Structures are given as structure tokens and as C-alpha cells.
Amino acid sequence: MRVASKLAALSAGAALAVALPAAGAAAKPPAGKTYTITLRDMGYGAAPATMHVGDAILWVNADIFVHTATAKDGSFDVELKPKAQAKTVFRKPGQIAFFCRYHPGMTGRLTIVR
């Protein structure tokens, strides 16, 4: 009898030990969306109306010139040769104005919310 009750207690404890990590494991946050802004004809394509923290912009240079996507606040600076692309992930909310260092008339603004 004693052996049987010890085995039952051990089995229950082992089941609990196995269940605890699964129940206590932190869920991965969902991956953010990726939006594309295409640089073409000496301009930026339309930026999304709003983005969320964790979202990204895929910058695609479809122009024949080298361009940048440079944040006025210094939070990013991406240089893109013709036909190149690069991704920027946004980690905090706010409004970010950006421009091309080579062509200052190229400007845009991103709005990131929680």
C-alpha cells in the first residue's frame, strides 16, 4: 500500500512539474506588420496612416539614384542604392519626420502608436 501511494504521489508531482513550465511560459508577442514604402521618381511612396510599436517599414529604392530614409530625430538612417531595400523596425511610439540626405525635398512622416 505504501509503495502504491508513494508512486501515486510521485506521478502526480511529475505531472505537475511537467505542466508548470508550459502554463508558466510567456507567450511570444505577435510579430508586427511590415509596410512597404517605395522610393521612385525622386519621392517616397505613401506612408501608412498609423503603425504600431513592433511594426516595420521595408524601404525599397525603385529609383535610379541613391537615396536615404533619414529620421530627423536620429532614430534611423538608411542608405539605399538603386534597386536596394532595407527594413526599419519601430520600438517606441511617436511621430517621426524623415527625409533624404541627398535630396532634401524628399520628405515624409510616420506615426507610431502603442
C-alpha positions as CSV (number, residue, x, y, z in Angstrom):
1,M,0.0,0.0,0.0
2,R,2.7,2.4,1.0
3,V,4.6,1.9,-2.3
4,A,1.5,2.4,-4.3
5,S,0.6,5.7,-2.6
6,K,4.2,6.9,-3.0
7,L,4.1,6.1,-6.6
8,A,0.8,7.9,-7.0
9,A,2.3,11.0,-5.2
10,L,5.4,10.9,-7.4
11,S,3.2,10.5,-10.6
12,A,1.1,13.5,-9.5
13,G,4.2,15.6,-8.8
14,A,5.8,14.7,-12.1
15,A,2.6,15.6,-14.0
16,L,2.5,18.9,-12.1
17,A,6.2,19.6,-12.8
18,V,5.6,18.9,-16.5
19,A,2.5,21.1,-16.6
20,L,4.1,24.1,-14.8
21,P,6.6,25.1,-17.4
22,A,4.0,25.0,-20.1
23,A,1.5,27.0,-18.1
24,G,4.1,29.5,-16.9
25,A,5.8,30.0,-20.2
26,A,5.5,33.5,-21.6
27,A,3.6,33.7,-24.9
28,K,5.6,35.3,-27.7
29,P,4.2,38.7,-28.8
30,P,2.7,38.6,-32.2
31,A,5.1,39.8,-34.9
32,G,4.4,43.3,-36.2
33,K,3.3,44.2,-39.6
34,T,5.7,45.2,-42.3
35,Y,4.7,48.1,-44.6
36,T,6.5,49.0,-47.8
37,I,7.5,52.5,-48.8
38,T,8.9,52.6,-52.3
39,L,11.2,55.4,-53.4
40,R,10.5,56.3,-57.0
41,D,10.7,59.4,-59.2
42,M,12.6,61.4,-56.6
43,G,9.9,60.8,-53.9
44,Y,8.7,58.5,-51.2
45,G,5.5,56.4,-51.7
46,A,2.7,56.9,-49.3
47,A,3.4,56.1,-45.6
48,P,0.8,54.1,-43.6
49,A,-1.6,56.4,-41.7
50,T,-0.6,54.8,-38.4
51,M,1.7,52.0,-37.3
52,H,2.2,50.2,-34.0
53,V,5.3,49.6,-31.9
54,G,6.9,46.5,-33.4
55,D,5.8,47.2,-36.9
56,A,8.4,47.8,-39.7
57,I,8.9,49.7,-42.9
58,L,10.5,47.9,-45.8
59,W,12.2,50.7,-47.8
60,V,12.5,49.8,-51.5
61,N,14.5,52.1,-53.8
62,A,13.0,51.7,-57.3
63,D,14.7,54.9,-58.5
64,I,17.9,55.3,-60.5
65,F,19.5,57.5,-57.7
66,V,20.9,56.7,-54.3
67,H,18.5,57.8,-51.6
68,T,18.3,57.7,-47.8
69,A,15.5,57.5,-45.3
70,T,16.8,59.6,-42.5
71,A,14.9,60.4,-39.4
72,K,15.1,64.0,-38.2
73,D,15.3,62.7,-34.6
74,G,18.2,60.5,-35.5
75,S,16.3,57.2,-34.7
76,F,17.2,55.7,-38.2
77,D,19.3,56.4,-41.2
78,V,19.0,54.0,-44.1
79,E,21.0,54.5,-47.3
80,L,19.7,52.7,-50.4
81,K,21.5,52.3,-53.6
82,P,19.3,51.8,-56.7
83,K,17.3,48.6,-56.5
84,A,18.3,48.1,-52.8
85,Q,16.0,47.6,-49.9
86,A,16.3,47.7,-46.1
87,K,14.0,47.3,-43.1
88,T,13.5,49.5,-40.1
89,V,11.6,48.2,-37.0
90,F,10.0,50.8,-34.7
91,R,10.3,50.2,-31.0
92,K,8.7,53.2,-29.4
93,P,5.6,55.4,-30.2
94,G,5.8,58.9,-31.6
95,Q,5.8,60.9,-34.8
96,I,9.0,60.7,-36.9
97,A,9.7,63.1,-39.7
98,F,12.1,61.7,-42.3
99,F,13.9,63.0,-45.4
100,C,16.6,62.0,-48.0
101,R,20.0,63.4,-47.1
102,Y,20.9,63.7,-50.8
103,H,17.5,65.2,-51.9
104,P,16.1,67.3,-49.0
105,G,12.9,68.0,-50.9
106,M,12.0,64.3,-50.3
107,T,10.2,64.2,-47.0
108,G,7.7,62.1,-45.1
109,R,6.2,61.4,-41.7
110,L,5.5,58.2,-39.7
111,T,3.1,57.9,-36.8
112,I,3.7,55.0,-34.4
113,V,1.2,54.2,-31.7
114,R,1.2,51.6,-29.0
